[in-house]
Amino acid sequence: MLENVSRKVLVSLIFSSFLLPIVFTSDGSIKVIAKDENGNRIGGASIYLNECYYGEELDYKYVGITNYNGEYTISNLSPTSWCYSIKISKSGYESSFSGAICIEAGKTEVVYLTLKKVPPPPTTTPPPTTTAPPTTTSPPTMTAPPTTTPLSTTPSPPAPSQSNSIVYIGLFAAIVICIFAVYTISKKKPEKEVIEKPIEKKPKEKSKPPEKPSREELSQELQKLLNEREEWRVKLEKLKEQKEKLISEGVMSEKTYQQRYEEIMDRLVEIEDRIIKERMKGG
């Protein structure tokens, strides 16, 4: 009797030792190994993770740096219907990006990323300096004797008299006065016509009641929901635009794409219901 009990206990312990890792291991991990063009490991490189393979540059989040062996492990990654991507960078090197990394439960995906050194800027050599030829002193020049101009015997014309200048000034002033008079006469005529016309009375506009402030201004929660709805709409448009690319490159299957599409649509319907409830609260 005791032997049968001990055998059952032993069998159950052996079975549980094989079953527990399978039951409790649901997350996966990514092991990143950084190296240079010669295959040498690079320590101190920054690691960034993007939870969506087709995301933008701003979607990468910093997770840590590689150790002296050039390795870093990202743990506790849950398997999803889409894949992850890795970015690695370090000062003096060009940034490197991985392809799509799909996680399986209980497994570790190893990713090798190569960092290329940034080429140094080209050095410009100064042009060679040329020595100027020796200057030769020219012989002193002989100065010519000064030439004397003969005195003219013709009498100079008489200067205009002061009376002529006074006449010119008077004519100019008369012209200016005439122009000013014509301008003032032409300006007064339309003013008189405007005065003679009867003044039409405009009907008084009825005062409009003050507009009530919008519900988005009254509820911060509603504004938050509207912003969240806009973000999910942008994600849906991105997924639609990159459908053919994701399926052709093998990043997603048709079934996986449909699952992701339904997830986003369910999220939008949920947000829309919350927006309606929030507006009903505000009356």
Secondary structure, 3 states (H helix, E strand, C coil): CHHHHHHHHHHHHHHHHHHHHHHHCCCEEEEEEEECCCCCECCCCEEEEECCCCCCHHHCEEEEECCCCCEEEEEEECCCCCCEEEEEECCCEECEECCCECCCCCCEEEEEEECEECCCCCCCCCCCCCCCCCCCCCCCCCCCCCCCCCCCCCCCCCCCCHHHHHHHHHHHHHHHHHHHHHHHHHHHHHHHHHHHCCCCCCCCCCCCCCCCCCHHHHCHHHHHHHHHHHHHHHHHHHHHHCHHHHHHCCCCCHHHHHHHHHHHHHHHHHHHHHHHHHHHHCC
